[in-house]
Amino acid sequence: MIIVHGSIPIRPERRDQALALAKQMAAASRNEKGCMSYEFYVGLADPDTLMLFQEWESMEALMGHFDTDHMDVFLQQLPDLVSGEIVTRRYAVQAVEEEEAVAVESEAPAPIIH
């Protein structure tokens, strides 16, 4: 699984437009193959910062996301709405099989109790 986290500082006077664009982007992205979740949140510390959280089944699914029409529209409109640097991070997450987890746990030394 691939997780993408980002923060987008938006211009206060363009906040309503940014929220509308984010809603459109999230709705369209959720319909893409391989999209597990796609959400924008308003920052609690700064309501003029949008927080982005995405989960994708694979890197291929995420790369396909970048080739969509709604991504093109989003990227064309975004520069007029932002007020600073956009920061994004991408994480690759691997699930640990239950059998492997049990084996790893059983190999751990027993705690010493005094």
C-alpha positions as YAML, in Angstrom:
chain: A
units: angstrom
residues:
- id: 1
  name: MET
  ca: [0.00, 0.00, 0.00]
- id: 2
  name: ILE
  ca: [1.14, 3.54, -0.73]
- id: 3
  name: ILE
  ca: [0.15, 6.38, 1.60]
- id: 4
  name: VAL
  ca: [0.45, 10.02, 0.56]
- id: 5
  name: HIS
  ca: [0.25, 12.82, 3.11]
- id: 6
  name: GLY
  ca: [0.42, 16.48, 2.23]
- id: 7
  name: SER
  ca: [-0.26, 19.99, 3.42]
- id: 8
  name: ILE
  ca: [-1.44, 22.78, 1.16]
- id: 9
  name: PRO
  ca: [-1.44, 26.35, 2.47]
- id: 10
  name: ILE
  ca: [-4.29, 28.25, 0.85]
- id: 11
  name: ARG
  ca: [-5.03, 31.95, 0.47]
- id: 12
  name: PRO
  ca: [-7.71, 32.99, 2.98]
- id: 13
  name: GLU
  ca: [-9.59, 34.93, 0.30]
- id: 14
  name: ARG
  ca: [-9.64, 31.82, -1.93]
- id: 15
  name: ARG
  ca: [-10.57, 29.34, 0.81]
- id: 16
  name: ASP
  ca: [-14.07, 28.58, -0.54]
- id: 17
  name: GLN
  ca: [-12.68, 27.92, -4.02]
- id: 18
  name: ALA
  ca: [-9.95, 25.70, -2.59]
- id: 19
  name: LEU
  ca: [-12.46, 23.67, -0.57]
- id: 20
  name: ALA
  ca: [-14.70, 23.21, -3.62]
- id: 21
  name: LEU
  ca: [-11.73, 22.10, -5.74]
- id: 22
  name: ALA
  ca: [-10.60, 19.69, -3.01]
- id: 23
  name: LYS
  ca: [-14.10, 18.15, -2.80]
- id: 24
  name: GLN
  ca: [-14.20, 17.65, -6.58]
- id: 25
  name: MET
  ca: [-10.72, 16.13, -6.60]
- id: 26
  name: ALA
  ca: [-11.47, 13.75, -3.74]
- id: 27
  name: ALA
  ca: [-14.76, 12.57, -5.24]
- id: 28
  name: ALA
  ca: [-13.20, 11.90, -8.66]
- id: 29
  name: SER
  ca: [-10.11, 10.22, -7.19]
- id: 30
  name: ARG
  ca: [-12.11, 7.86, -4.98]
- id: 31
  name: ASN
  ca: [-13.58, 6.34, -8.17]
- id: 32
  name: GLU
  ca: [-10.16, 5.44, -9.54]
- id: 33
  name: LYS
  ca: [-8.99, 1.86, -9.67]
- id: 34
  name: GLY
  ca: [-6.64, 1.19, -6.77]
- id: 35
  name: CYS
  ca: [-7.74, 4.15, -4.64]
- id: 36
  name: MET
  ca: [-8.47, 2.98, -1.11]
- id: 37
  name: SER
  ca: [-9.11, 6.44, 0.36]
- id: 38
  name: TYR
  ca: [-8.67, 10.06, -0.68]
- id: 39
  name: GLU
  ca: [-9.44, 12.81, 1.81]
- id: 40
  name: PHE
  ca: [-8.77, 16.47, 2.44]
- id: 41
  name: TYR
  ca: [-9.05, 17.92, 5.94]
- id: 42
  name: VAL
  ca: [-8.90, 21.49, 7.23]
- id: 43
  name: GLY
  ca: [-6.01, 22.03, 9.64]
- id: 44
  name: LEU
  ca: [-7.04, 22.65, 13.25]
- id: 45
  name: ALA
  ca: [-4.07, 24.89, 13.99]
- id: 46
  name: ASP
  ca: [-4.49, 26.78, 10.71]
- id: 47
  name: PRO
  ca: [-7.86, 26.63, 8.94]
- id: 48
  name: ASP
  ca: [-6.14, 27.97, 5.82]
- id: 49
  name: THR
  ca: [-4.14, 24.77, 5.45]
- id: 50
  name: LEU
  ca: [-5.62, 21.75, 3.72]
- id: 51
  name: MET
  ca: [-4.27, 18.39, 4.83]
- id: 52
  name: LEU
  ca: [-4.30, 15.66, 2.20]
- id: 53
  name: PHE
  ca: [-4.39, 11.94, 3.00]
- id: 54
  name: GLN
  ca: [-4.48, 9.24, 0.31]
- id: 55
  name: GLU
  ca: [-4.17, 5.46, 0.35]
- id: 56
  name: TRP
  ca: [-3.43, 3.49, -2.83]
- id: 57
  name: GLU
  ca: [-3.25, -0.25, -3.41]
- id: 58
  name: SER
  ca: [0.01, 0.06, -5.36]
- id: 59
  name: MET
  ca: [2.54, 2.47, -6.83]
- id: 60
  name: GLU
  ca: [1.07, 1.71, -10.26]
- id: 61
  name: ALA
  ca: [-2.34, 2.90, -9.08]
- id: 62
  name: LEU
  ca: [-0.83, 6.13, -7.73]
- id: 63
  name: MET
  ca: [1.08, 6.74, -10.95]
- id: 64
  name: GLY
  ca: [-2.14, 6.23, -12.92]
- id: 65
  name: HIS
  ca: [-3.76, 8.88, -10.71]
- id: 66
  name: PHE
  ca: [-1.28, 11.45, -12.01]
- id: 67
  name: ASP
  ca: [-2.43, 10.80, -15.59]
- id: 68
  name: THR
  ca: [-6.13, 11.58, -15.00]
- id: 69
  name: ASP
  ca: [-8.08, 14.54, -16.33]
- id: 70
  name: HIS
  ca: [-9.18, 15.56, -12.83]
- id: 71
  name: MET
  ca: [-5.53, 15.72, -11.74]
- id: 72
  name: ASP
  ca: [-4.80, 18.02, -14.69]
- id: 73
  name: VAL
  ca: [-7.68, 20.30, -13.71]
- id: 74
  name: PHE
  ca: [-6.58, 20.29, -10.06]
- id: 75
  name: LEU
  ca: [-2.97, 21.17, -10.91]
- id: 76
  name: GLN
  ca: [-4.04, 23.94, -13.31]
- id: 77
  name: GLN
  ca: [-6.25, 25.65, -10.71]
- id: 78
  name: LEU
  ca: [-4.08, 25.07, -7.63]
- id: 79
  name: PRO
  ca: [-1.45, 27.82, -8.21]
- id: 80
  name: ASP
  ca: [-4.11, 30.54, -7.93]
- id: 81
  name: LEU
  ca: [-5.24, 29.17, -4.56]
- id: 82
  name: VAL
  ca: [-2.04, 28.46, -2.63]
- id: 83
  name: SER
  ca: [-0.18, 30.88, -0.40]
- id: 84
  name: GLY
  ca: [3.07, 29.02, 0.16]
- id: 85
  name: GLU
  ca: [4.95, 25.79, -0.27]
- id: 86
  name: ILE
  ca: [3.02, 22.56, -0.76]
- id: 87
  name: VAL
  ca: [4.61, 19.67, 1.13]
- id: 88
  name: THR
  ca: [3.88, 16.03, 0.30]
- id: 89
  name: ARG
  ca: [5.33, 12.78, 1.57]
- id: 90
  name: ARG
  ca: [4.85, 9.30, 0.19]
- id: 91
  name: TYR
  ca: [5.15, 6.13, 2.27]
- id: 92
  name: ALA
  ca: [5.26, 2.51, 1.12]
- id: 93
  name: VAL
  ca: [3.57, 0.27, 3.67]
- id: 94
  name: GLN
  ca: [3.92, -3.49, 3.76]
- id: 95
  name: ALA
  ca: [1.59, -5.70, 5.74]
- id: 96
  name: VAL
  ca: [3.10, -8.32, 7.99]
- id: 97
  name: GLU
  ca: [1.44, -11.68, 7.58]
- id: 98
  name: GLU
  ca: [-0.12, -12.97, 10.80]
- id: 99
  name: GLU
  ca: [2.04, -16.12, 10.76]
- id: 100
  name: GLU
  ca: [5.18, -14.03, 10.37]
- id: 101
  name: ALA
  ca: [4.09, -11.72, 13.18]
- id: 102
  name: VAL
  ca: [3.58, -14.68, 15.51]
- id: 103
  name: ALA
  ca: [6.99, -16.08, 14.61]
- id: 104
  name: VAL
  ca: [8.66, -12.74, 15.23]
- id: 105
  name: GLU
  ca: [6.88, -12.32, 18.54]
- id: 106
  name: SER
  ca: [7.82, -15.82, 19.72]
- id: 107
  name: GLU
  ca: [11.50, -15.19, 18.99]
- id: 108
  name: ALA
  ca: [11.63, -12.16, 21.26]
- id: 109
  name: PRO
  ca: [13.32, -12.81, 24.62]
- id: 110
  name: ALA
  ca: [11.05, -13.16, 27.62]
- id: 111
  name: PRO
  ca: [10.93, -10.06, 29.84]
- id: 112
  name: ILE
  ca: [12.84, -10.17, 33.10]
- id: 113
  name: ILE
  ca: [10.60, -9.48, 36.08]
- id: 114
  name: HIS
  ca: [12.16, -8.55, 39.41]
...
